[in-house]
């Protein structure tokens, strides 16, 4: 096997390459060509087929967890509230489903045009690609639906568990729900991708992977962006009422509270679940694409056996990581039960932190062990070098959350600084000190990512197997390692929306006011409820949920950026291997090239436009929600009218979808426009949005997390609700809401969609350039680009001027002079 690899490496490094595999030509090698002697000579196809058994077991474990949560005891008043939240979420998701159908129709036209008109692929094969695009969308959509269903079961069960004397289940139930979501997400993803590898013909599989990834990315973009806008409109609308009317958090009289609970799921459950599904899939597609481009039949260094071995190794690792996640979860639960089950108070963050570290260490050990068994016969010590690179990513997935906690945990010095500054400086210093936390966090986490990526490159830099591009594969494997503990990363992220909703369910159920409730609970459930302690534990657990929601965000955005480098590499290779009639390559990327510098500037501009446009949608929607709630809130009632709550949800949905339309139109149009202007400009543009997006996302996410938990410190630790200090931290939280849960998190799918769809757009542009070069005709690509740029700029304009809060004219009647009886009407703008 070593000779089979080394001979092509030595021979082909000097040979010119006249063709390049486009998306239509990405042929997945037969997995039966790889043989693993460490497992008795089993071939790769059979190994992955047996791997499906492990995946199914993981899926069953997740479903069993779902069923256990559903059967947990809960008071009917709390179950009723959680069901209302679920029904509202269902309405929102159905509306989003219609929206996704329209988006698919638009993207489907571009895919069909490329594969049929330019790549001359047969209609049946193109329909197969479109089918996998649809399956990618449905995968993101389906796991998001599952996430809200289990979370809306878990929120009421967690709320009810808080009434018991011992709070262990207040932590255990949300984590159990999170593991269920994480396992289902990863297992569904793996089954779909392995199905492409095993059952789709190799000549179609590569294009199907690209179609699948575009579908995932499209679904995640819509659900993440719209969900982020929706949730923060509702959250800000509900929060501001606490200042205006001096009412408590989640006061049932506030019509914004139900919308806020819906938003917790739309933004913090639907969005992250779809995003996680997409991130896991797109990273795998990026690695497969690199392997095929390098070692496939038409690759730079053709070696089909080696390509097959690498692909099987990657997916075998992914399958086994399901086992390591479940194993780590069970070990952590056993330890946590011994330590905390009989405690009346404990740090809710501690079991989550230990779960992340146990999973990381277990995953690293399994990575080396499995790699030794599968690929120890590869040359140049490849088994331990590749294992070390993956371990860099796995370590990052544990280290980066620790850095995140240093800036967002309620116990961190930065959050304490926000509270201290707020006490004397009010909302102004609240906001400034939160910005400090966000900026510092972006520096430190950027340095951590750089160090781990540099370490990965150092390990592979001397490997001749990967020709000129060892770093690209190394970076892709680091992104793979980030997601090695995927189920646990998703679990701690999903913990947050359950804890947030649990607190709301407690208040909305008004369980304390039910006549003879103590006796009822004692007779039906066998314990004496403690309402004050329950409320305190729910608030404290919500703080832990805020922290761990924040820890997952940099892992996902970091994966998006690192994984994007592999997809950008595909465009660079395409340009390099496209030779014009004058003998020059189409690739002209140098730092002194004006097109490159302009592309870098443009990418930064687009990131800042997106941040503004997404927050603008939140701002205007929140203004309308606040306006409506102020007019309709009735503090003399015991709860808000259902119709009022529905109307607030309608306002949130309206502005979420309008904002999403503007954003999607800009991203789609500018991607096509910039690709058609100049492929070299486009490559630098994609690199720019990845780098700018990474730091903008980390800054905004952690500033928002610091503001959020500063408010929790005032409410839970200091017990200073309805004070000037509390009002100041509420203002900080309303600024942080769209920072952390709208703009920052949505940059992840925006980067990936731009890169994935950009690969398709670049190939269309190159086809037009090459055709014009061969025929001597006009290259229409720049002219088409101008049209798309005009469309994009129109929607950029509309994203503010079409969404802004319009000034309202008021008729004011005043007396002109005391002696005059005439009245003057003046318009006040």
C-alpha positions in Angstrom: 0.0 0.0 0.0 2.9 2.4 0.8 4.3 2.0 -2.8 0.9 2.6 -4.2 0.8 6.0 -2.5 4.4 7.2 -2.8 5.0 6.5 -6.5 2.1 8.8 -7.7 3.3 11.4 -5.3 6.9 11.4 -6.7 5.8 11.1 -10.3 2.9 13.6 -10.4 4.5 16.4 -8.5 6.4 17.2 -11.7 3.6 16.5 -14.2 1.4 19.2 -15.6 -2.3 18.9 -14.8 -4.6 19.8 -17.7 -8.0 19.3 -16.1 -9.7 19.9 -12.9 -12.6 18.1 -11.3 -15.5 20.5 -11.0 -18.6 19.8 -8.8 -20.0 17.7 -11.7 -16.8 15.6 -11.8 -16.3 14.9 -8.1 -16.2 11.1 -8.3 -16.3 9.4 -4.9 -14.0 6.4 -5.1 -15.2 2.9 -4.4 -14.9 2.2 -0.6 -14.3 -1.4 -1.4 -10.8 -0.5 -2.6 -9.7 0.3 1.0 -8.8 -2.7 3.1 -8.1 -2.5 6.9 -5.8 -5.3 8.1 -6.1 -4.2 11.7 -9.7 -5.3 11.5 -9.2 -8.7 9.8 -9.0 -7.3 6.3 -12.5 -5.8 6.2 -13.1 -3.4 3.3 -14.3 0.2 3.8 -17.8 -0.4 2.4 -18.5 -3.2 4.8 -17.0 -1.3 7.7 -19.3 1.7 7.2 -22.3 -0.6 6.7 -21.6 -2.1 10.1 -21.1 1.4 11.5 -24.8 2.1 10.7 -25.6 -0.3 13.6 -23.7 2.0 16.0 -25.6 5.0 14.6 -28.9 3.3 15.0 -28.1 2.5 18.7 -27.1 6.1 19.2 -30.4 7.2 17.6 -32.4 4.8 19.9 -30.5 6.1 23.0 -31.6 9.7 22.0 -35.2 8.6 21.5 -35.3 6.7 24.8 -34.1 9.9 26.5 -36.9 11.7 24.8 -39.5 9.2 26.0 -38.2 9.3 29.6 -38.5 13.1 29.7 -42.0 13.0 28.3 -43.1 10.6 31.1 -41.5 12.6 33.9 -44.0 14.0 36.5 -45.3 17.5 35.9 -48.2 19.5 37.2 -51.0 20.1 34.7 -50.7 23.9 35.1 -47.1 23.8 33.9 -47.8 21.2 31.2 -50.5 23.5 29.9 -48.1 26.4 29.5 -45.4 24.4 27.8 -48.0 23.1 25.4 -49.1 26.6 24.5 -45.4 27.4 23.8 -45.0 24.4 21.6 -48.2 25.2 19.6 -46.9 28.7 19.0 -43.5 27.3 18.0 -45.3 24.9 15.6 -47.1 27.8 13.9 -43.8 29.6 13.5 -42.0 26.5 12.1 -44.8 25.9 9.6 -44.5 29.4 8.4 -40.7 29.0 8.1 -41.3 25.8 6.1 -43.2 27.7 3.5 -40.4 30.2 3.4 -37.8 27.5 2.8 -39.8 26.1 -0.2 -39.5 29.5 -1.9 -35.8 29.7 -1.1 -35.2 26.2 -2.5 -37.0 27.2 -5.7 -34.6 30.0 -6.2 -31.5 27.9 -5.4 -32.8 25.0 -7.4 -32.8 27.1 -10.6 -29.1 28.0 -10.1 -28.2 24.3 -9.4 -30.2 23.1 -12.4 -28.6 25.7 -14.7 -25.1 24.8 -13.8 -25.4 21.0 -13.9 -27.7 20.8 -17.0 -26.7 23.8 -19.1 -23.0 24.1 -18.3 -21.8 20.7 -17.0 -24.1 18.9 -19.5 -25.3 16.4 -16.8 -28.3 14.3 -17.6 -31.6 15.3 -16.1 -32.0 12.2 -13.9 -28.6 12.9 -12.3 -29.5 16.5 -11.8 -32.8 15.5 -10.2 -30.8 13.2 -7.9 -28.7 16.2 -6.8 -31.8 18.3 -6.2 -33.3 15.5 -4.2 -30.3 15.5 -1.9 -30.5 19.3 -1.6 -34.1 18.9 -0.5 -33.0 16.2 2.0 -30.4 18.6 3.4 -33.1 21.2 4.0 -35.4 18.6 5.5 -32.6 17.4 7.8 -32.0 20.9 9.2 -35.7 21.5 9.5 -36.5 18.1 11.0 -33.9 18.1 13.7 -35.0 21.7 14.6 -38.6 20.5 15.0 -37.4 17.6 17.2 -35.5 20.1 19.3 -38.5 22.3 20.1 -40.6 19.3 20.9 -38.3 17.8 23.5 -37.3 21.2 24.9 -41.0 22.1 25.4 -41.4 18.8 27.3 -38.3 19.4 29.3 -39.1 23.0 30.3 -42.2 22.1 32.3 -40.6 19.0 33.8 -37.6 21.1 34.9 -39.8 23.7 36.3 -41.8 21.2 38.3 -38.6 19.4 39.5 -37.4 22.7 41.0 -40.2 22.5 43.6 -38.5 19.6 45.2 -36.0 20.2 48.1 -33.0 18.8 46.2 -32.1 20.6 42.8 -30.2 17.8 41.1 -33.0 17.2 38.5 -33.1 20.9 37.7 -29.7 20.4 36.1 -30.2 16.8 35.0 -33.4 17.2 32.9 -32.1 20.0 30.6 -28.9 18.1 30.0 -30.8 14.9 29.3 -32.9 16.8 26.7 -29.7 18.3 25.2 -28.1 14.9 24.8 -31.2 13.6 23.1 -31.1 16.5 20.6 -27.3 16.1 20.1 -27.5 12.4 19.4 -30.5 12.6 17.1 -28.8 15.4 15.1 -25.5 13.6 14.7 -27.0 10.2 14.0 -29.4 11.6 11.3 -26.6 13.5 9.7 -24.3 10.4 9.6 -27.0 8.1 8.2 -27.7 10.5 5.4 -24.0 11.0 4.5 -23.1 7.4 4.7 -26.1 6.6 2.5 -24.6 8.8 -0.2 -21.2 7.0 0.3 -22.6 3.5 0.2 -25.6 3.6 -2.1 -25.2 6.5 -4.6 -22.9 5.7 -7.6 -19.5 7.3 -7.3 -19.8 9.5 -10.3 -22.9 11.2 -8.8 -22.0 11.0 -5.1 -19.6 14.0 -5.1 -22.2 16.3 -6.7 -24.9 14.9 -4.3 -22.7 15.8 -1.3 -22.4 19.4 -2.6 -26.2 19.5 -3.1 -26.8 18.1 0.3 -24.5 20.6 1.9 -26.1 23.5 0.1 -29.5 22.3 1.3 -28.3 22.0 4.9 -26.8 25.5 4.7 -29.9 27.0 3.2 -32.1 25.5 5.9 -29.8 26.5 8.7 -29.4 30.1 7.3 -33.1 30.7 7.2 -33.8 29.1 10.6 -30.8 30.7 12.3 -31.2 34.2 11.0 -35.0 34.4 11.2 -35.0 32.7 14.6 -32.4 35.1 15.9 -34.5 38.1 14.8 -37.7 36.6 16.2 -36.4 35.7 19.6 -34.7 39.1 20.3 -37.7 41.1 19.2 -39.8 39.2 21.8 -37.1 39.2 24.4 -36.5 43.0 24.2 -40.2 43.7 24.1 -40.8 41.6 27.3 -37.7 42.9 29.1 -38.5 46.6 28.6 -41.9 46.2 30.2 -40.0 45.4 33.5 -38.6 48.9 33.4 -41.8 50.7 32.2 -44.3 49.0 34.5 -41.9 47.7 37.3 -43.2 44.2 36.9 -41.3 40.9 37.4 -39.5 38.7 34.9 -42.1 36.6 33.0 -45.1 38.4 34.6 -48.1 36.5 33.2 -49.9 39.9 32.6 -47.2 40.8 30.0 -48.4 39.8 26.4 -44.7 39.6 25.4 -43.8 36.7 27.7 -45.4 33.9 25.5 -43.7 35.4 22.5 -40.4 35.5 24.4 -40.8 31.8 25.3 -41.5 31.0 21.7 -38.5 33.0 20.7 -36.3 31.1 23.2 -37.1 28.0 21.1 -37.1 29.8 17.7 -33.7 31.4 18.3 -32.0 29.3 20.9 -33.3 25.8 19.9 -34.4 25.8 16.3 -31.5 28.0 15.1 -28.7 26.2 16.9 -30.0 22.7 16.1 -30.3 23.4 12.4 -27.0 25.2 12.5 -25.3 22.3 14.3 -26.7 19.8 11.7 -25.4 22.0 8.9 -22.0 22.6 10.5 -21.4 18.9 11.1 -22.4 18.0 7.5 -20.6 20.8 5.7 -17.3 20.1 7.5 -17.6 16.5 6.3 -18.3 17.5 2.8 -15.4 19.9 2.8 -13.0 17.1 3.8 -14.4 14.7 1.2 -14.1 17.4 -1.5 -10.4 18.0 -0.5 -9.6 14.3 -0.6 -11.3 13.8 -4.0 -9.6 17.0 -5.4 -6.2 15.7 -4.2 -6.4 11.9 -4.6 -9.5 11.2 -6.7 -9.3 9.8 -10.3 -8.9 13.4 -11.8 -7.2 14.9 -8.7 -3.8 16.5 -8.3 -2.1 13.3 -7.1 -4.5 10.5 -8.2 -4.5 7.6 -5.8 -8.0 6.1 -5.5 -7.1 3.6 -2.8 -5.6 6.2 -0.5 -8.6 8.5 -1.1 -11.0 5.7 -0.2 -9.0 4.8 3.0 -9.0 8.5 4.2 -12.8 8.8 3.6 -13.6 5.6 5.5 -11.2 6.5 8.3 -12.9 9.9 8.7 -16.4 8.4 8.9 -15.4 5.5 11.1 -14.1 8.2 13.5 -17.4 10.0 13.3 -19.3 6.9 14.0 -17.2 6.0 17.1 -17.6 9.5 18.5 -21.3 8.7 19.0 -20.1 6.0 21.4 -17.6 8.2 23.2 -20.2 10.9 23.7 -22.8 8.5 25.2 -20.1 6.8 27.3 -18.8 10.2 28.6 -22.4 11.4 29.3 -23.2 8.3 31.4 -19.9 8.5 33.3 -20.5 12.2 34.0 -24.0 11.6 35.1 -22.9 8.9 37.5 -20.2 11.2 39.0 -22.7 14.1 39.2 -25.3 12.0 40.9 -22.8 10.8 43.6 -21.6 14.4 44.2 -24.8 16.4 43.9 -27.9 14.3 44.2 -28.2 14.9 47.9 -27.0 18.5 47.9 -29.4 21.3 48.5 -27.2 23.7 46.6 -24.4 23.3 44.1 -22.8 25.1 41.1 -25.0 24.2 38.1 -22.0 24.9 35.8 -19.8 22.3 37.4 -21.4 19.1 35.9 -21.6 20.7 32.4 -17.9 21.7 32.6 -16.9 18.2 33.7 -19.0 16.6 30.8 -17.1 18.7 28.2 -13.7 17.7 29.6 -14.5 14.0 30.1 -15.8 13.9 26.5 -12.8 15.7 25.1 -10.2 13.4 26.9 -12.2 10.3 26.0 -12.4 11.4 22.3 -8.7 12.1 22.1 -7.9 8.6 23.5 -10.3 6.9 21.1 -8.9 9.0 18.2 -5.4 7.6 18.6 -6.6 4.1 19.3 -8.9 3.8 16.3 -6.4 5.5 14.0 -3.7 3.0 15.0 -6.1 0.1 14.3 -7.2 1.4 10.9 -4.3 3.3 9.3 -1.1 2.3 11.1 0.2 0.8 7.9 0.2 4.2 6.1 3.6 5.8 5.5 5.3 8.7 7.3 3.6 7.9 10.7 0.4 9.2 9.2 -1.8 7.5 11.9 -0.4 9.5 14.8 0.0 12.7 12.9 -3.5 12.8 11.7 -4.7 11.8 15.2 -2.8 14.7 16.7 -4.3 17.2 14.3 -7.8 16.0 15.1 -6.9 16.2 18.8 -6.0 19.8 18.4 -9.6 20.5 17.3 -11.0 18.3 20.1 -8.9 20.1 22.6 -10.1 23.4 21.2 -13.7 22.4 21.8 -12.9 22.1 25.5 -10.4 25.0 25.9 -12.5 27.6 24.0 -15.5 27.1 26.3 -13.2 27.8 29.3 -12.1 31.1 27.7 -15.7 31.9 27.0 -16.7 31.3 30.6 -13.9 33.7 31.6 -15.9 36.5 29.9 -19.5 35.4 30.3 -19.9 33.3 33.5 -21.7 35.0 36.3 -18.7 34.3 38.4 -16.2 35.8 36.0 -14.2 39.0 36.7 -15.6 40.6 33.5 -19.2 40.0 34.4 -18.5 41.3 37.9 -16.9 44.4 36.3 -20.1 45.0 34.3 -22.2 44.9 37.6 -19.7 47.1 39.5 -19.6 49.7 36.7 -23.4 49.6 36.4 -24.0 50.5 40.0 -22.4 53.9 39.8 -22.5 54.5 36.0 -25.9 53.2 35.0 -26.7 51.8 31.6 -23.8 53.8 29.9 -21.1 52.0 31.8 -23.0 48.7 31.6 -22.7 48.8 27.8 -19.1 50.0 27.8 -17.8 47.4 30.2 -19.6 44.7 28.2 -17.9 45.9 25.0 -14.6 45.6 26.8 -15.4 41.9 27.7 -16.3 41.2 24.1 -13.2 42.7 22.6 -10.8 41.0 25.0 -12.6 37.7 24.4 -12.1 38.0 20.6 -8.4 38.5 21.1 -7.8 35.6 23.4 -10.0 33.1 21.5 -8.5 34.2 18.2 -5.0 33.5 19.7 -6.1 30.1 20.9 -7.5 29.1 17.5 -4.4 30.4 15.8 -2.1 28.4 18.1 -4.0 25.2 17.6 -4.1 25.6 13.8 -0.4 26.5 13.8 0.3 23.3 15.8 -1.7 21.3 13.3 0.2 22.8 10.4 3.5 22.1 12.1 2.7 18.4 12.4 1.9 18.0 8.7 4.3 20.5 7.0 6.8 17.9 6.0 4.3 15.3 4.7 5.0 14.7 1.0 1.7 12.8 0.7 -0.3 16.0 0.5 1.9 17.7 -2.1 1.9 21.5 -1.8 -1.3 21.6 0.3 -0.7 19.8 3.7 -2.0 22.8 5.6 -5.4 22.8 3.9 -6.1 19.3 4.9 -4.7 19.9 8.4 -7.1 22.9 8.9 -10.0 20.8 7.7 -9.1 18.1 10.2 -9.0 20.7 13.0 -12.6 21.7 12.1 -13.4 18.0 12.2 -11.9 17.7 15.6 -14.0 20.6 16.8 -17.0 18.5 16.1 -15.6 15.2 17.4 -17.7 15.7 20.5 -20.6 17.0 18.5 -23.5 15.5 20.6 -22.1 17.0 23.8 -21.4 20.4 22.2 -25.1 20.5 21.0 -26.3 19.2 24.4 -24.7 22.0 26.4 -26.0 24.5 23.9 -29.5 23.1 24.1 -29.4 23.3 27.9 -29.9 27.1 27.7 -33.4 27.3 26.0 -34.8 24.7 28.4 -33.6 26.5 31.5 -34.8 29.9 30.2 -38.2 28.5 29.4 -38.4 26.6 32.7 -38.3 29.9 34.6 -41.0 31.3 32.4 -43.2 28.3 32.8 -43.0 28.6 36.6 -44.3 32.2 36.5 -46.8 31.7 33.7 -48.4 28.6 35.4 -49.2 30.7 38.5 -48.9 27.5 40.4 -48.4 29.2 43.7 -51.8 30.8 43.5 -53.7 27.6 42.8 -56.0 26.9 45.9 -54.7 24.1 48.1 -51.8 23.5 45.8 -49.5 22.2 48.5 -51.8 19.4 49.5 -52.5 18.6 45.8 -48.9 18.1 45.0 -48.3 16.2 48.2 -51.1 13.8 47.5 -50.5 13.3 43.8 -46.7 13.5 43.6 -45.6 12.7 47.1 -43.5 15.7 48.2 -43.9 19.1 49.8 -43.3 21.9 47.3 -40.9 24.8 48.1 -41.8 27.7 45.8 -39.2 30.2 46.9 -36.3 27.8 46.7 -37.6 26.5 43.4 -37.7 30.0 41.8 -34.2 30.7 43.1 -32.8 27.4 41.6 -34.4 28.1 38.3 -32.9 31.6 38.1 -29.5 30.3 39.0 -29.7 27.5 36.5 -30.8 29.9 33.8 -27.5 31.7 34.5 -25.6 28.5 33.8 -27.7 28.0 30.7 -26.7 31.5 29.5 -23.0 30.6 30.0 -23.1 27.4 28.2 -25.1 28.8 25.3 -22.2 31.2 24.9 -19.6 28.4 25.0 -21.1 26.6 21.9 -21.1 29.7 19.7 -17.4 30.1 19.2 -17.0 26.4 18.5 -19.6 26.5 15.7 -18.3 29.8 14.2 -14.7 28.5 14.5 -15.6 25.4 12.7 -17.4 27.4 10.0 -14.3 29.5 9.4 -11.7 26.7 9.5 -13.9 24.5 7.4 -14.5 27.3 4.9 -10.8 27.3 4.1 -11.1 23.8 2.6 -14.0 24.9 0.3 -12.2 28.1 -0.7 -9.2 25.8 -1.6 -11.5 24.1 -4.1 -12.1 27.4 -5.9 -8.4 28.2 -5.9 -7.6 24.9 -7.4 -10.2 25.4 -10.1 -8.7 28.8 -11.0 -5.2 27.4 -11.0 -6.0 24.5 -13.3 -8.0 26.6 -15.7 -5.6 27.6 -18.5 -6.5 30.3 -21.0 -5.5 30.3 -24.6 -2.5 32.6 -23.9 -1.2 29.8 -21.6 -1.8 31.7 -18.4 -3.6 30.3 -15.4 -6.8 32.0 -14.3 -5.4 32.2 -10.8 -3.8 35.5 -10.1 -3.9 35.9 -6.3 -1.1 38.0 -4.8 -1.3 40.4 -1.9 -0.2 43.2 -4.2 -3.0 42.4 -6.7 -5.6 45.2 -6.6 -8.4 42.6 -7.0 -7.3 40.8 -3.8 -7.0 44.0 -1.7 -10.4 45.1 -3.0 -11.9 41.7 -2.2 -10.6 41.8 1.4 -12.1 45.3 1.9 -15.4 44.2 0.4 -15.7 41.2 2.6 -15.3 43.3 5.7 -17.9 45.7 4.5 -20.5 42.9 3.9 -19.9 41.6 7.5 -20.7 45.0 9.0 -23.7 45.4 6.7 -25.0 42.1 7.9 -24.5 42.9 11.5 -26.4 46.2 11.1 -29.2 44.7 8.9 -30.0 41.9 11.4 -30.0 44.2 14.4 -32.1 46.7 12.4 -34.8 44.0 11.9 -34.7 43.4 15.7 -34.8 47.1 16.5 -37.8 47.9 14.4 -39.7 44.7 15.4 -39.0 45.4 19.1 -40.3 48.9 18.7 -43.5 47.7 17.2 -43.8 45.0 19.9 -43.2 47.5 22.7 -45.7 49.9 21.1 -48.3 47.1 21.0 -47.7 45.8 24.5 -47.8 49.3 26.1 -51.2 49.9 24.5 -52.7 46.5 25.4 -51.2 45.4 28.7 -53.7 45.3 31.5 -52.2 45.1 35.0 -55.6 44.7 36.6 -55.9 41.2 35.1 -54.2 38.1 36.4 -52.8 37.1 33.0 -52.5 38.5 29.5 -55.2 37.9 26.9 -54.3 35.0 24.6 -55.2 37.2 21.5 -52.7 39.9 22.7 -50.0 37.3 23.1 -50.7 35.9 19.6 -50.5 39.4 18.1 -47.0 40.0 19.6 -46.0 36.6 18.1 -47.3 37.9 14.7 -45.2 41.1 15.0 -42.1 39.0 15.7 -42.8 36.6 12.8 -43.5 39.5 10.4 -40.2 41.3 11.1 -38.2 38.1 11.3 -39.3 37.1 7.8 -39.0 40.5 6.3 -35.5 40.9 7.7 -34.6 37.4 6.4 -35.8 38.2 2.9 -33.6 41.2 2.7 -30.6 39.4 4.1 -31.0 36.4 1.9 -31.5 38.5 -1.3 -28.3 40.4 -0.5 -26.1 37.4 0.3 -27.3 35.5 -2.8 -27.0 38.5 -5.2 -23.6 39.6 -4.0 -22.2 36.1 -4.1 -23.2 35.9 -7.8 -22.1 39.4 -8.5 -18.6 39.1 -7.0 -18.0 35.7 -8.6 -18.9 37.1 -12.0 -16.8 40.3 -11.6 -13.6 38.4 -11.0 -13.0 35.0 -9.5 -9.7 36.2 -7.9 -11.6 39.1 -6.3 -14.2 36.6 -5.2 -11.7 34.3 -3.5 -10.3 37.1 -1.4 -13.8 38.3 -0.6 -14.6 34.8 0.8 -11.5 34.8 2.9 -12.3 38.2 4.2 -15.9 37.4 5.3 -14.6 34.3 7.1 -11.9 36.3 9.0 -14.0 39.4 9.7 -17.0 37.2 10.5 -15.0 35.1 13.0 -13.9 38.1 15.1 -17.2 40.0 14.8 -19.1 36.9 15.9 -16.8 36.2 18.9 -16.9 39.9 20.0 -20.7 40.2 19.8 -21.5 36.8 21.3 -19.3 37.3 24.4 -20.2 41.0 25.0 -23.9 39.8 24.9 -23.2 36.9 27.2 -21.5 39.3 29.7 -24.5 41.7 29.7 -27.0 38.8 30.1 -25.3 37.3 33.1 -24.6 40.6 34.7 -28.4 41.0 34.9 -28.6 37.5 36.4 -26.1 38.4 39.1 -28.2 41.4 40.1 -31.4 39.3 40.1 -30.1 36.1 41.7 -27.0 36.8 43.7 -27.6 40.4 44.8 -31.4 40.1 44.9 -31.8 43.8 43.7 -34.7 43.5 41.3 -36.6 46.7 40.4 -33.7 49.0 41.4 -31.8 51.5 39.3 -28.9 48.9 39.1 -31.4 46.3 37.8 -32.7 48.7 35.2 -29.2 49.5 34.0 -28.4 45.8 33.5 -31.7 45.2 31.8 -30.7 47.9 29.3 -27.3 46.2 28.8 -29.1 42.9 28.2 -31.4 44.4 25.6 -28.3 45.6 23.7 -26.6 42.2 24.2 -29.7 40.2 23.0 -29.3 40.9 19.3 -25.5 40.9 19.7 -25.3 37.4 21.0 -28.4 35.7 19.6 -29.0 37.4 16.3 -26.0 38.8 14.5 -23.1 36.7 15.9 -24.7 33.3 15.6 -26.1 33.9 12.1 -22.6 34.8 10.8 -21.9 31.0 10.9 -24.4 29.9 8.3 -23.9 33.1 6.3 -20.2 32.3 5.9 -20.8 28.6 5.0 -23.7 29.4 2.6 -21.5 32.1 0.8 -18.7 29.6 0.5 -20.7 26.6 -0.7 -22.9 28.5 -3.1 -19.8 30.5 -4.0 -18.2 27.4 -5.3 -21.2 26.9 -7.7 -21.2 30.6 -8.6 -17.4 30.6 -9.3 -17.8 27.6 -11.6 -20.6 29.3 -13.6 -18.4 32.4 -13.9 -15.4 30.4 -15.0 -17.4 28.6 -17.7 -18.4 32.0 -19.1 -14.9 33.3 -19.1 -13.4 30.1 -20.7 -16.1 30.0 -23.3 -15.5 33.7 -24.3 -11.7 33.0 -24.3 -12.0 30.1 -26.7 -14.5 31.6 -29.1 -13.0 35.2 -29.0 -16.5 36.4 -28.0 -17.6 38.8 -25.3 -17.3 37.7 -21.7 -20.8 38.6 -20.4 -19.9 37.6 -16.8 -19.1 41.2 -15.6 -22.3 42.5 -17.1 -24.3 39.9 -15.4 -22.4 40.7 -12.2 -23.5 44.4 -12.5 -27.1 43.3 -12.6 -26.8 41.2 -9.5 -24.8 43.9 -7.7 -27.7 46.3 -8.4 -30.2 43.8 -7.0 -28.0 43.3 -4.0 -27.5 47.0 -3.3 -31.3 47.5 -3.6 -31.9 45.0 -0.8 -29.0 46.5 1.2 -30.8 49.9 1.0 -34.1 48.2 1.8 -32.6 46.4 4.8 -32.4 49.7 6.5 -34.6 52.3 4.8 -37.4 49.7 4.2 -37.1 48.4 7.8 -36.4 51.6 9.8 -38.6 53.0 12.5 -40.6 55.6 10.7 -41.1 58.9 12.4 -44.8 59.6 13.2 -46.3 63.0 12.7 -48.5 64.2 15.6 -51.1 67.0 15.5 -50.5 69.3 18.4 -53.1 72.0 19.2 -51.7 75.1 21.0 -53.0 78.6 21.6 -51.2 81.2 19.6 -51.8 84.1 22.0 -53.9 84.5 25.1 -56.0 87.2 23.5 -56.6 85.3 20.3 -59.3 82.7 20.1 -57.9 81.1 16.9 -56.1 77.8 17.3 -52.8 77.0 15.5 -52.1 73.5 14.3 -48.5 72.6 13.9 -46.9 69.3 12.7 -44.3 68.0 15.0 -41.9 65.6 13.2 
